[in-house]
């Protein structure tokens, strides 16, 4: 079978590997669609993992079912989680499923950028989500990123009467904007450095879209929001400047949630007095999603109220995956980049 093996963002090699063999409690999926995530192109995050098949936003058809699997059948159209928690450890019992050691070690075999994928028994038990007949494979690749978005907004306590600022209007930011619009959030403000993405933010629900590098950025937010800053700021850009800007944009009593990955060497200047004592702000992050979040995401997608397919800016064949990685790494005139494995 074909696999796309990652060496760096400009070196993605199509290599042949044997189709994985499944065992008891496992399933084999014929993969038909896979999205390229921003984390896939974070080279610092991939150090020591060169020569690996990446990819975790997938949708396909179950083609083989191992012994002992009762709830899934051959021919079912599904999406699946590459990471699942154990539900037994301290972190799971505390409700912090995405901090579970098991979650960080479970994965697809060999990865999401492959024609066939073996799911280990634990993933089969907790992390397979039937698409039904009304959800396309393209839409199925959004189950995981939308689940992460749901978890983050729940964690931030986002409410309909609040003003939301999303810094970074790539695909992660657009999902936050579009979901907030679905939930009826009072006012949604988008920020980015690219005009292309600011236009997309307006298309998917932002009431206002401002260039984050504009020297009058704070004044623009206040003018759009009745003299106040944002109640909730979600940072979808993994840059130091974005993180520091978020602290300036949050209103008194507000929340800043860091959603994008930050490299280990990123440090920001933080005035404890200003952020906590003057503003009374809450700082938090959100990483990944639990199976419950995935199931909720699947239900929302089935409801058909999100225009997910319109977020796909590029549909590429498997042999074009190198171009897809370049587009996502450049973070300019692209949104969701999808690899179509049926071509």
Steps between C-alpha positions, in 0.01 A plus 500: 500500500602864459608699804622859529810502719605823670865610512443877506244743361668497159581130494188282503571168329244261354618156612354152465428304817308179563133528594483460882367170635236528769463293814237437762290808578648700212364631169645596162382820332533583132586866527327729249568854629755662730550860610838659563504657848714794606672269749612280208721783370645608838854381431620561857219267616616231258866496601601140564197377308638523148416207276155472653154488343305792644132589463207476739201670332363203305184342364451171321331161489547200730624215281592241765390435859699298752354235726315632802386825333120509523400865457666557162450326165675481166370763260435765768610853408689650794731758643734402782719638781874445481530570877269355765524509883511204735210622723680340799786731601501799738473750214202325343324475837552875543342562158833594337485231233736677262777493764479120524830321427314237298338765280843631405628154402202357308504556125407377154712235329688627307334847502225700335687563176471141385257309279417246772504559877499247783324616815621343827240345729483796740434739211234260370336493842486876558587688181297401192214722382255384229433766238160375395379553146467880508858593594764498227854374547615862461278609786616199700854639509366791708385278791833522685578872450141598582515284815810693610314825432199389703713403797687832492186714492343298778816535708508875440138525617400686182143633530260657255507844665877533472734649243749254352831597341678231294863578423604303193247424227639182351286188509512475883393860538225460242358199685489706820330786318248281320414299813460818705263631234299176519474544878380859461797677660416869524799646316786325320820681404768336286866595464771389261790637298365369165219675313398167344432352842329810632255476210442134586434594863224738391354228276477252787350722765730777622319830552829686468839398359809710572865476405680405820808698393304825469638751755140594587395139562392550863303812414326313218388230744368757745317692229337179374411391852349804665822620661597165652759236417412132445342281769663189354815492289593175325853492359522291182843620392808341653711814500637687799356827368151349488523379860618838626235680298227280652588620850448860389168425331315332786241697698488510880373168630561339162670181387793432268518148362814388317395255227792491257818306572790703637860387459696422820723806460211749494479715812294813547523796731215486748412775744332310782372824646337616176360164384376364832457789742389775264315294239407193703557295188505121477770334286459142378573267212321218324668203334337222297156355583334208678279234337199681646606816316534299178151358538359849554694622198358217290146590610550865400638403161205268442271792581628671184508854646872558437631576151807281540556402138522869411804526729698265276720724286704222338415142403813312400579146392725282715798558271458876554528484879838679494327802350238475774764516773655806337163676486426434868852596608483828306170589676398752237244432226368170631247384757428129532727292276348160430668191357258295291616137509229388258672672205 
